Amino acid sequence: MYFLLVCSSGTRGTENFRDRIGISSNRISVYGFRTFCTGTDKDLLSKKCVPCNSKDLRSMTEESASKLIPKVDGWNLVNEGSTFKLKRSWKVKSLTKGLEMFQLISDIAEAEGHRPDLHLVGWNNVTVEIWTHAAGGLTENDFILAGKINALDLHHLLRKKVTT
Ligand SMILES: C[C@H](O)[C@H](O)[C@H]1CNC2=NC(N)=NC(=O)C2=N1
Protein backbone atom coordinates (compact mmCIF):
# COMPACT_ATOMS: atom_id res chain seq x y z
CA MET A 1 0.00 0.00 0.00
CA TYR A 2 1.43 3.35 -0.96
CA PHE A 3 0.71 6.73 0.52
CA LEU A 4 1.55 9.86 -1.40
CA LEU A 5 3.43 12.34 0.76
CA VAL A 6 4.16 15.57 -1.10
CA CYS A 7 6.81 17.95 0.23
CA SER A 8 5.42 21.42 -0.31
CA SER A 9 7.76 23.52 1.78
CA GLY A 10 10.10 24.27 -1.10
CA THR A 11 13.73 23.28 -1.42
CA ARG A 12 14.67 23.88 2.22
CA GLY A 13 11.89 21.69 3.53
CA THR A 14 12.74 19.13 0.93
CA GLU A 15 16.44 19.29 1.80
CA ASN A 16 15.59 18.91 5.51
CA PHE A 17 13.30 16.04 4.72
CA ARG A 18 15.95 14.29 2.66
CA ASP A 19 18.60 14.96 5.34
CA ARG A 20 16.36 13.57 8.06
CA ILE A 21 15.70 10.35 6.24
CA GLY A 22 19.19 10.30 4.72
CA ILE A 23 18.10 9.79 1.16
CA SER A 24 19.09 12.02 -1.73
CA SER A 25 16.75 11.58 -4.60
CA ASN A 26 13.74 13.39 -5.95
CA ARG A 27 11.52 10.32 -5.68
CA ILE A 28 11.84 8.91 -2.18
CA SER A 29 10.37 5.63 -1.06
CA VAL A 30 10.42 5.37 2.71
CA TYR A 31 8.78 2.46 4.60
CA GLY A 32 6.30 1.97 1.81
CA PHE A 33 5.71 5.69 1.44
CA ARG A 34 6.32 7.16 -1.99
CA THR A 35 7.00 10.86 -1.84
CA PHE A 36 7.39 13.21 -4.74
CA CYS A 37 9.56 16.05 -3.54
CA THR A 38 10.06 19.06 -5.74
CA GLY A 39 13.25 20.95 -5.24
CA THR A 40 16.34 21.42 -7.35
CA ASP A 41 17.30 18.67 -9.71
CA LYS A 42 20.50 16.97 -8.47
CA ASP A 43 21.76 16.95 -12.06
CA LEU A 44 21.79 20.77 -12.18
CA LEU A 45 23.68 20.97 -8.88
CA SER A 46 26.42 18.72 -10.21
CA LYS A 47 27.01 20.99 -13.23
CA LYS A 48 29.17 24.10 -13.63
CA CYS A 49 28.31 27.17 -15.67
CA VAL A 50 30.28 27.50 -18.91
CA PRO A 51 31.83 30.76 -20.18
CA CYS A 52 29.30 32.78 -22.14
CA ASN A 53 31.78 34.04 -24.69
CA SER A 54 31.50 31.10 -27.08
CA LYS A 55 30.34 32.42 -30.46
CA ASP A 56 27.78 29.66 -30.93
CA LEU A 57 25.95 30.51 -27.69
CA ARG A 58 22.20 30.44 -28.37
CA SER A 59 19.30 31.14 -26.04
CA MET A 60 16.86 28.27 -25.58
CA THR A 61 13.25 28.22 -26.73
CA GLU A 62 10.34 28.88 -24.38
CA GLU A 63 9.41 25.20 -24.75
CA SER A 64 12.85 24.05 -23.59
CA ALA A 65 12.78 26.52 -20.70
CA SER A 66 9.31 25.32 -19.67
CA LYS A 67 10.63 21.75 -19.48
CA LEU A 68 13.47 22.84 -17.19
CA ILE A 69 11.55 25.18 -14.85
CA PRO A 70 10.20 22.31 -12.65
CA LYS A 71 13.82 21.49 -11.80
CA VAL A 72 14.29 24.82 -9.96
CA ASP A 73 11.70 25.02 -7.20
CA GLY A 74 10.24 28.48 -6.57
CA TRP A 75 11.57 30.11 -9.76
CA ASN A 76 9.28 31.53 -12.41
CA LEU A 77 9.83 31.79 -16.15
CA VAL A 78 9.10 35.38 -17.20
CA ASN A 79 9.18 37.15 -20.53
CA GLU A 80 10.39 40.72 -20.11
CA GLY A 81 10.37 42.64 -23.36
CA SER A 82 10.78 39.38 -25.35
CA THR A 83 13.73 38.31 -23.18
CA PHE A 84 13.01 35.16 -21.20
CA LYS A 85 14.38 35.19 -17.65
CA LEU A 86 14.21 33.19 -14.42
CA LYS A 87 12.78 35.19 -11.53
CA ARG A 88 12.27 34.51 -7.81
CA SER A 89 11.37 36.75 -4.86
CA TRP A 90 11.82 36.47 -1.10
CA LYS A 91 10.92 38.62 1.90
CA VAL A 92 13.92 39.16 4.18
CA LYS A 93 13.95 40.08 7.88
CA SER A 94 15.83 43.35 7.44
CA LEU A 95 17.77 45.49 4.98
CA THR A 96 21.06 44.09 6.26
CA LYS A 97 19.74 40.52 5.90
CA GLY A 98 18.90 41.43 2.32
CA LEU A 99 22.49 42.53 1.74
CA GLU A 100 23.73 39.34 3.43
CA MET A 101 21.60 37.40 0.98
CA PHE A 102 23.12 39.36 -1.91
CA GLN A 103 26.57 38.42 -0.60
CA LEU A 104 25.75 34.70 -0.44
CA ILE A 105 24.28 34.78 -3.94
CA SER A 106 27.13 36.78 -5.41
CA ASP A 107 29.68 34.35 -3.93
CA ILE A 108 27.95 31.55 -5.84
CA ALA A 109 27.68 33.68 -8.98
CA GLU A 110 31.37 34.60 -8.96
CA ALA A 111 32.32 30.97 -8.40
CA GLU A 112 30.17 30.03 -11.40
CA GLY A 113 31.25 33.01 -13.52
CA HIS A 114 27.58 33.69 -14.21
CA ARG A 115 25.84 36.72 -12.66
CA PRO A 116 22.21 37.43 -11.72
CA ASP A 117 20.42 40.75 -11.54
CA LEU A 118 19.81 41.54 -7.84
CA HIS A 119 17.00 43.79 -6.62
CA LEU A 120 16.31 44.93 -3.03
CA VAL A 121 13.18 47.10 -2.89
CA GLY A 122 11.15 48.54 -0.02
CA TRP A 123 13.87 47.35 2.45
CA ASN A 124 12.74 43.71 2.63
CA ASN A 125 11.77 42.57 -0.88
CA VAL A 126 14.54 40.65 -2.62
CA THR A 127 14.07 39.69 -6.25
CA VAL A 128 16.66 37.82 -8.29
CA GLU A 129 16.53 37.61 -12.07
CA ILE A 130 18.80 35.31 -14.04
CA TRP A 131 19.39 35.31 -17.79
CA THR A 132 22.33 34.99 -20.13
CA HIS A 133 23.07 38.50 -21.36
CA ALA A 134 25.45 37.27 -24.09
CA ALA A 135 22.68 35.11 -25.58
CA GLY A 136 19.82 37.55 -24.99
CA GLY A 137 17.81 34.88 -23.23
CA LEU A 138 18.05 31.67 -21.24
CA THR A 139 20.77 29.01 -21.38
CA GLU A 140 21.47 26.06 -19.11
CA ASN A 141 23.82 28.33 -17.12
CA ASP A 142 20.81 30.19 -15.79
CA PHE A 143 19.16 27.03 -14.47
CA ILE A 144 22.43 25.86 -12.91
CA LEU A 145 22.81 29.17 -11.08
CA ALA A 146 19.15 29.13 -9.95
CA GLY A 147 19.60 25.59 -8.65
CA LYS A 148 22.70 26.53 -6.71
CA ILE A 149 20.95 29.55 -5.22
CA ASN A 150 18.15 27.19 -4.13
CA ALA A 151 20.74 25.01 -2.38
CA LEU A 152 21.84 27.92 -0.17
CA ASP A 153 20.65 27.83 3.45
CA LEU A 154 18.81 31.18 3.58
CA HIS A 155 16.19 30.49 6.25
CA HIS A 156 17.93 32.68 8.89
CA LEU A 157 17.63 35.66 6.54
CA LEU A 158 14.00 35.19 5.54
CA ARG A 159 10.84 36.46 7.18
CA LYS A 160 8.69 33.63 8.51
CA LYS A 161 5.78 32.95 6.17
CA VAL A 162 2.51 34.10 7.74
CA THR A 163 0.15 31.12 7.51
CA THR A 164 -3.41 32.40 7.31
C1 LIG B 1 33.23 35.35 -20.26
C2 LIG B 1 32.12 35.31 -19.23
O1 LIG B 1 31.61 34.00 -19.17
C3 LIG B 1 30.99 36.22 -19.67
O2 LIG B 1 31.37 37.59 -19.72
C4 LIG B 1 29.82 36.08 -18.70
C5 LIG B 1 29.98 36.72 -17.36
N1 LIG B 1 28.71 36.50 -16.60
C6 LIG B 1 27.53 36.48 -17.25
N2 LIG B 1 26.38 36.43 -16.58
C7 LIG B 1 25.20 36.47 -17.22
N3 LIG B 1 24.05 36.38 -16.52
N4 LIG B 1 25.16 36.56 -18.53
C8 LIG B 1 26.25 36.62 -19.32
O3 LIG B 1 26.16 36.72 -20.54
C9 LIG B 1 27.52 36.55 -18.68
N5 LIG B 1 28.64 36.52 -19.36
The ligand as a Gaussian input file, in Angstrom:
#p B3LYP/6-31G(d) Opt

LIG

0 1
 C       33.233000      35.348000     -20.258000
 C       32.122000      35.310000     -19.233000
 O       31.607000      33.998000     -19.165000
 C       30.985000      36.224000     -19.672000
 O       31.370000      37.589000     -19.718000
 C       29.817000      36.079000     -18.701000
 C       29.975000      36.717000     -17.364000
 N       28.715000      36.499000     -16.599000
 C       27.527000      36.481000     -17.252000
 N       26.383000      36.434000     -16.579000
 C       25.204000      36.474000     -17.219000
 N       24.048000      36.382000     -16.517000
 N       25.158000      36.559000     -18.533000
 C       26.250000      36.623000     -19.316000
 O       26.163000      36.716000     -20.538000
 C       27.517000      36.550000     -18.682000
 N       28.641000      36.525000     -19.364000

